Amino acid sequence: MPAYAEVDDKICLQLDGTNTTAIKLMDANGNPLLTGQENLTISFSVKPTASTTSWWLFAAPSDSAQTYQQEKYIGALGGDGTLTFERYNNSGTRSTSASGAYTINECNNVIISIDDDKTDIYVNGELVDSEESSVNISDMLGSASVAYIGKANWGTGEYATGYIDDFVITNTALENPLADISLGDTTAVTADITIPTVDGVTWTTSDESIVTAAGVVTRADDTKTATLTATTTLNGVEFTKDFTVTVLGKTAVLDTFAL
């Protein structure tokens, strides 16, 4: 049976490291919640109270126990100050997982975005890792999947210890609001760059001696490269987009002209 406790002035689900407080996720009609889903955004606030492994979310084709290197599941788990999202449809080897630091005995706001070809993890509004993945969630989960908060089907069961709240799953991946911003062709720059003016977006540069955040270009004798970064915050989440800018050196232009 679910247990609740007041933590940091909020009523949270309390997970005690046993099957007793785990929750099985179903839709309003009692059907498997994640069956047929491909792209997802999973968000929650979590306060882990132990350094041992805690499964905050787990979904698999069935309740059958997992087999090492033959795993088929998605799962968000924490342990020793690291949050990991595993996205497996394995056959002999384990695919690489996205992971990042989070803090034990403190509240961590987590967002996990599952797209067709990658998984992003955000902790407290910052992107902490992004990992490419070819695992199709719908195909892997099949037609009769199971999903849990606080439980995974390893052995006789692995669970979670801590508090979790504000748990939301949506059936789209988190979209970067900067995706449509463009600087045009920046592979052979010889003049200043026009920086788009967009409300709430700021710009930084990795090297002002090459190109400033305002797009002012300084050409040296040799070709040089810098990175312009657009940044914005939406609903407490920071998004960035990088643009590699190659500024042609004066001698490079002369050499091209001579040819």
C-alpha positions as CSV (number, residue, x, y, z in Angstrom):
1,M,0.0,0.0,0.0
2,P,1.4,3.5,-0.9
3,A,2.7,5.5,2.1
4,Y,3.0,9.2,2.2
5,A,5.0,11.7,4.3
6,E,5.5,15.4,4.5
7,V,8.9,16.4,3.2
8,D,10.1,20.0,2.7
9,D,6.5,21.2,3.1
10,K,5.2,18.8,0.4
11,I,3.2,15.5,0.7
12,C,5.4,12.9,-1.1
13,L,5.2,9.2,-1.8
14,Q,7.5,7.5,0.7
15,L,9.4,4.4,-0.6
16,D,10.8,2.2,2.1
17,G,13.0,-0.2,0.0
18,T,10.4,-2.9,-0.1
19,N,7.7,-4.1,-2.4
20,T,5.1,-2.7,0.0
21,T,5.3,0.9,-1.1
22,A,6.0,0.3,-4.8
23,I,3.3,1.5,-7.2
24,K,2.2,-0.2,-10.4
25,L,1.4,2.3,-13.2
26,M,-1.8,1.7,-15.2
27,D,-3.9,4.0,-17.3
28,A,-7.5,5.0,-16.3
29,N,-8.9,1.8,-17.8
30,G,-6.5,-0.5,-16.0
31,N,-4.3,-1.1,-19.1
32,P,-0.5,-1.0,-19.2
33,L,0.5,2.7,-19.1
34,L,3.4,2.6,-21.5
35,T,2.4,0.0,-24.0
36,G,2.5,1.5,-27.5
37,Q,4.5,4.5,-26.4
38,E,7.7,5.5,-28.3
39,N,8.8,9.0,-27.2
40,L,8.4,10.1,-23.6
41,T,9.2,12.8,-21.1
42,I,9.4,11.6,-17.5
43,S,9.6,14.2,-14.8
44,F,9.7,13.9,-11.0
45,S,11.1,15.3,-7.8
46,V,13.0,12.8,-5.7
47,K,14.8,12.9,-2.4
48,P,16.9,9.7,-2.1
49,T,17.7,8.7,1.5
50,A,20.1,5.9,0.9
51,S,23.2,5.4,-1.3
52,T,22.1,1.9,-2.3
53,T,20.3,1.3,-5.7
54,S,16.9,2.9,-5.9
55,W,14.6,2.3,-8.9
56,W,12.5,5.4,-9.4
57,L,10.9,4.2,-12.6
58,F,11.0,0.8,-14.3
59,A,9.1,-0.6,-17.3
60,A,9.5,-4.0,-19.0
61,P,7.6,-6.3,-21.3
62,S,6.5,-8.4,-18.3
63,D,7.1,-9.2,-14.7
64,S,9.6,-11.9,-15.6
65,A,13.1,-11.5,-14.0
66,Q,15.7,-9.8,-16.1
67,T,18.8,-11.7,-17.4
68,Y,22.2,-10.0,-17.5
69,Q,23.1,-8.8,-21.0
70,Q,19.7,-9.9,-22.2
71,E,17.9,-7.0,-20.5
72,K,14.7,-5.6,-21.9
73,Y,13.5,-2.5,-20.1
74,I,13.7,1.2,-19.4
75,G,14.6,2.3,-16.0
76,A,15.6,5.3,-13.9
77,L,17.8,4.4,-11.0
78,G,20.0,6.1,-8.5
79,G,22.9,4.9,-6.4
80,D,26.0,6.4,-4.8
81,G,25.1,9.9,-5.9
82,T,24.5,9.0,-9.6
83,L,21.2,9.0,-11.5
84,T,21.2,6.6,-14.5
85,F,18.6,6.0,-17.2
86,E,18.9,2.5,-18.8
87,R,17.3,1.9,-22.1
88,Y,17.9,-1.7,-23.0
89,N,16.9,-4.2,-25.6
90,N,20.1,-6.2,-25.2
91,S,21.4,-9.4,-26.9
92,G,24.8,-10.3,-25.5
93,T,26.1,-6.9,-24.6
94,R,24.9,-3.9,-22.6
95,S,24.2,-0.6,-24.5
96,T,25.6,2.6,-23.0
97,S,23.3,4.5,-20.6
98,A,22.9,8.2,-19.8
99,S,23.8,9.3,-16.3
100,G,24.6,12.3,-14.1
101,A,25.1,13.4,-10.6
102,Y,22.3,13.9,-8.1
103,T,22.3,14.5,-4.4
104,I,21.4,12.1,-1.6
105,N,19.2,13.6,1.2
106,E,18.3,16.6,-1.0
107,C,15.4,17.2,-3.4
108,N,16.4,16.7,-7.1
109,N,14.2,17.8,-9.9
110,V,14.6,15.3,-12.7
111,I,13.5,15.3,-16.3
112,I,14.3,12.4,-18.6
113,S,13.6,12.9,-22.3
114,I,13.3,9.8,-24.6
115,D,13.5,10.6,-28.3
116,D,13.8,8.2,-31.3
117,D,17.6,8.2,-31.2
118,K,18.7,9.6,-27.9
119,T,18.0,10.0,-24.2
120,D,18.6,13.3,-22.3
121,I,18.8,13.6,-18.5
122,Y,18.2,17.0,-16.8
123,V,18.8,17.5,-13.0
124,N,17.7,20.7,-11.4
125,G,17.2,22.3,-14.8
126,E,20.6,21.5,-16.3
127,L,21.3,18.9,-19.0
128,V,23.7,16.5,-17.3
129,D,24.0,13.8,-20.0
130,S,22.8,12.9,-23.5
131,E,23.2,9.4,-24.9
132,E,22.4,8.1,-28.4
133,S,20.1,5.0,-28.5
134,S,18.5,3.0,-31.2
135,V,16.1,1.1,-28.8
136,N,12.5,1.5,-29.9
137,I,10.5,1.7,-26.7
138,S,7.3,0.5,-28.2
139,D,8.8,-2.5,-29.9
140,M,10.8,-3.5,-26.8
141,L,7.9,-3.2,-24.3
142,G,5.5,-5.2,-26.5
143,S,1.7,-5.5,-26.0
144,A,1.5,-6.3,-22.3
145,S,4.1,-4.2,-20.5
146,V,4.5,-3.5,-16.9
147,A,5.6,-0.2,-15.3
148,Y,6.5,0.7,-11.7
149,I,7.5,3.5,-9.4
150,G,9.9,2.0,-6.8
151,K,10.4,-1.5,-8.1
152,A,12.4,-3.3,-10.8
153,N,12.2,-7.0,-11.8
154,W,15.7,-8.0,-11.1
155,G,15.8,-11.3,-9.2
156,T,13.0,-11.4,-6.7
157,G,12.7,-7.6,-6.9
158,E,14.8,-4.4,-6.4
159,Y,13.2,-1.4,-4.9
160,A,13.8,2.3,-3.9
161,T,14.4,4.2,-0.7
162,G,13.4,7.8,-0.5
163,Y,10.7,10.3,-1.3
164,I,9.2,11.1,-4.8
165,D,6.7,13.6,-5.9
166,D,5.4,15.5,-8.9
167,F,5.7,12.4,-11.1
168,V,4.5,13.1,-14.7
169,I,4.9,11.1,-17.9
170,T,4.0,12.7,-21.3
171,N,4.0,10.9,-24.6
172,T,6.4,13.3,-26.4
173,A,10.1,13.9,-26.0
174,L,11.2,17.2,-24.5
175,E,11.8,19.7,-27.4
176,N,14.6,22.2,-27.4
177,P,13.0,25.6,-27.9
178,L,16.2,26.7,-29.6
179,A,16.0,24.0,-32.3
180,D,14.9,26.4,-35.1
181,I,17.5,29.1,-34.4
182,S,20.1,29.3,-37.2
183,L,23.2,31.3,-38.0
184,G,23.4,30.2,-41.6
185,D,26.7,28.7,-42.9
186,T,29.4,29.2,-40.4
187,T,32.0,26.9,-41.9
188,A,34.0,29.6,-43.7
189,V,33.3,32.9,-42.1
190,T,35.0,36.1,-43.4
191,A,32.6,38.8,-42.0
192,D,30.5,39.6,-38.9
193,I,27.7,37.2,-38.1
194,T,24.1,38.4,-37.6
195,I,22.9,37.1,-34.2
196,P,19.2,36.5,-34.1
197,T,17.3,38.6,-31.4
198,V,14.9,36.3,-29.6
199,D,13.2,37.1,-26.3
200,G,14.8,35.2,-23.4
201,V,17.8,34.0,-25.4
202,T,21.3,34.9,-24.4
203,W,24.5,34.3,-26.4
204,T,28.1,33.4,-25.2
205,T,31.3,32.7,-27.1
206,S,34.2,30.3,-26.3
207,D,36.7,32.8,-27.7
208,E,36.1,36.6,-28.1
209,S,39.3,37.0,-30.0
210,I,37.7,35.0,-32.8
211,V,34.0,35.9,-32.6
212,T,32.2,37.8,-29.9
213,A,28.8,37.0,-28.5
214,A,27.5,39.9,-30.6
215,G,28.8,38.2,-33.7
216,V,31.8,40.5,-34.3
217,V,34.5,38.5,-36.2
218,T,38.2,39.1,-35.9
219,R,40.3,37.4,-38.6
220,A,43.8,36.4,-37.9
221,D,46.4,35.1,-40.4
222,D,45.4,31.5,-39.6
223,T,42.0,29.9,-39.8
224,K,40.5,29.6,-36.3
225,T,37.4,28.1,-34.7
226,A,35.2,29.1,-31.8
227,T,31.7,28.1,-30.5
228,L,28.8,30.5,-30.1
229,T,26.2,29.2,-27.6
230,A,22.5,30.2,-27.4
231,T,20.9,29.7,-24.0
232,T,17.3,30.0,-22.7
233,T,15.3,28.8,-19.8
234,L,11.8,27.3,-20.1
235,N,9.7,26.0,-17.2
236,G,12.9,25.9,-15.0
237,V,14.9,23.9,-17.6
238,E,18.0,25.4,-19.2
239,F,18.4,24.7,-22.9
240,T,21.4,25.4,-25.1
241,K,22.4,25.2,-28.7
242,D,26.0,25.4,-30.0
243,F,27.2,26.7,-33.3
244,T,30.7,26.0,-34.5
245,V,32.1,29.1,-36.2
246,T,35.2,28.7,-38.5
247,V,36.7,32.0,-39.3
248,L,39.0,31.8,-42.3
249,G,42.5,33.2,-41.9
250,K,43.7,35.9,-44.2
251,T,46.4,33.6,-45.6
252,A,43.8,30.9,-46.2
253,V,41.7,33.3,-48.3
254,L,44.7,34.3,-50.3
255,D,45.7,30.7,-50.9
256,T,42.2,30.0,-52.2
257,F,42.3,33.0,-54.4
258,A,45.7,32.0,-55.8
259,L,44.3,28.6,-56.8
